[in-house]
Amino acid sequence: MKIKVCGMREAKNIAALTDLKPDYIGFIFYEKSPRYMKADPVAVPEGIKKVGVFVDAPKGYVLQQIEAHELNVVQLHGKEDQQYISLLRELVHTDIDFWKVFSVGEKFDFKKLKPFEELVDAFLFDTRGAAPGGNGKTFDWKLLNAYRSELPIVISGGIGLEELPAVKELLQSSLPIMAIDVNSKFESEPGLKKIDELKTLMNYEL
C-alpha cells in the first residue's frame, strides 16, 4: 500500500517530507488552489514519484509542467473527457502514468468509469465538494462496493490520522486499492504539511 502526500509547495517542507520517503509527492498546477505550485522545480529523490495535479488545463500547459518538473504521474482532476486524455497521451513522449479523478457522492454512477478504462492507469476517488480536492472530508467508502473495474484505485478525501483504522479495515476488502492520498488533514496551513504527523502516518502499519 502506497502513500501520496499532495499539495506540496514550499521547498523546505518538501525537503523534510522527502526524508520520510513517501511513494508519491503531489504538486497542484491549478491557479485557483491555495496549494498552487508556482515555484521553480524542486529536487526530489529518484525513488519518490512526482504527481502533477491538473484541472481542465490546456494540453500545452500540462506538457510544459511534465518537462519542467519531470513528472511521473499526471492526475486529471477536472472534467477531462476521453478525447482530451487520448490526445494528451499521444503528445507525451515519456513514460508517464495517468490517473483520472472522480468525486464520489451518494448517487455516483460507477458505470461512467468504463470509457476511461483503456486510457488511464488508475482511478482516484475523492469526496464531492465545493473545490476540486482539499475539502477535508471523507466520502462513504461503502459506495466502493459497486466498483467493478480491475484498474488500481487511489483513495483520497479527508484522510487524517483518525481515519487510519478505517483505512486499514478498507484494505482488507477485495478492492484493488493501490494508494491513499493525504493532504489537508496533515496541514498547519494550505500547502504546509505537519511533518511529525506525516511521520506517524508513514510508520502506521496499514
Long-range contacts (C-beta under 8 A, 24 or more apart in sequence): 1-171, 1-177, 1-178, 1-179, 1-180, 1-206, 2-178, 2-179, 2-180, 3-179, 3-180, 3-182, 3-201, 3-202, 4-51, 4-154, 4-179, 4-180, 4-181, 4-182, 5-182, 5-183, 5-186, 5-193, 5-198, 6-35, 6-51, 6-53, 6-133, 6-156, 6-181, 6-182, 6-183, 7-33, 7-35, 7-134, 7-183, 7-184, 7-187, 7-190, 7-191, 7-193, 8-35, 8-37, 8-191, 8-193, 9-35, 9-36, 9-37, 9-39, 9-191, 9-192, 10-39, 10-191, 10-192, 11-39, 11-42, 13-191, 13-192, 13-193, 13-195, 14-42, 14-44, 15-42, 16-195, 17-193, 17-195, 17-198, 18-44, 18-45, 18-48, 20-195, 20-198, 20-199, 20-202, 21-45, 21-47, 21-48, 21-202, 22-48, 22-198, 22-202, 23-48, 23-49, 23-179, 24-48, 24-49, 24-50, 24-51, 24-73, 24-179, 24-181, 25-49, 25-50, 25-51, 26-51, 26-52, 26-53, 26-75, 26-181, 26-183, 27-51, 27-52, 27-53, 27-69, 27-71, 28-53, 28-133, 29-53, 29-54, 29-57, 29-61, 29-62, 29-65, 30-54, 30-55, 30-57, 30-77, 30-132, 33-131, 33-132, 33-133, 33-134, 34-134, 34-190, 34-191, 35-134, 35-183, 35-190, 35-191, 41-68, 41-69, 41-70, 49-73, 51-75, 51-99, 53-77, 53-133, 54-78, 55-132, 56-80, 59-84, 59-87, 59-88, 59-91, 62-88, 63-88, 63-91, 63-92, 66-92, 66-94, 66-96, 71-96, 72-96, 72-97, 73-97, 73-98, 73-99, 74-98, 74-99, 75-99, 75-101, 75-124, 76-100, 76-101, 76-120, 77-101, 77-126, 77-132, 77-133, 78-132, 82-115, 82-116, 82-119, 85-116, 85-119, 85-120, 86-119, 89-119, 97-121, 97-122, 99-123, 99-124, 99-154, 100-124, 101-125, 101-126, 101-132, 101-133, 101-156, 102-126, 103-127, 103-128, 103-129, 103-132, 104-128, 104-139, 104-140, 104-143, 104-157, 105-139, 106-140, 106-143, 108-143, 110-146, 110-147, 110-148, 110-149, 113-149, 113-151, 114-149, 117-149, 117-151, 120-151, 121-151, 121-152, 122-151, 122-152, 122-153, 122-154, 122-178, 123-149, 123-151, 123-152, 123-153, 123-154, 124-153, 124-154, 124-155, 124-156, 124-181, 125-153, 125-154, 125-155, 125-156, 125-157, 126-156, 126-157, 126-181, 127-156, 127-157, 127-158, 133-183, 134-183, 134-184, 134-190, 135-184, 136-184, 136-185, 138-163, 141-166, 141-170, 144-170, 144-173, 144-175, 147-175, 150-176, 151-176, 152-176, 152-177, 152-178, 152-179, 153-177, 153-178, 154-178, 154-179, 154-180, 154-181, 155-179, 155-180, 155-181, 156-180, 156-181, 156-182, 156-183, 157-181, 158-184, 158-185, 159-185, 160-185, 160-186, 160-197, 161-185, 161-197, 161-200, 161-201, 161-204, 164-201, 164-204, 164-206, 167-206, 168-205, 168-206, 171-206, 180-206
